[in-house]
Amino acid sequence: MKKVRQGSFDFEDKAWANISDKAKDFITQLLTYNKDERPSAAELLNHPWLSELANLAVDESLALSVLDNMKGFRVDQTLKQATYAFIASQLLTKGEKDNLAKVFKAFDKNGDGKLSMQEVKEGYLEHYGKVMSDEEVEEMFNAVDTDKSGFIDYSEFVVAAMNERQLTSNDKL
């Protein structure tokens, strides 16, 4: 932090070894010491690294599996819900988390970090090629939106997207 405050930092630490050059460039621009030389937020939103992340290809079969699991998701007991949330947040592999994050980002069209009913309907249409009725969306939302916020946040999405068999497999437990 001292180096950042002084406007003098580098990416020599081993923690940066697997970080792309585009990501490092983005961070460098964010940390430009002189505010007059620092790019605006609008300019940074058009940075190649963010554009690349926004256009990640989604595995179609994974997206369909996620939609099926969300549609059939039911949490009737508070303890069961808490257990699934813990498993999903702590015990998923990096690959599982990365794949779910890609699907979530593909559905989250406005990039606000939560899914609206409309975004889920559009995702369903995009990946299944058919319209999901308002009743089906509401039923799914009532099951998945456990905090009743009117949106599905990422943690609710992860729990609902993984099927019960995956979350409660022997290697997870």
Beta strands, then each sheet from edge to edge (+ up, - down):
strand 1: 114-115
strand 2: 152-153
sheet 1: 1+ 2-
end
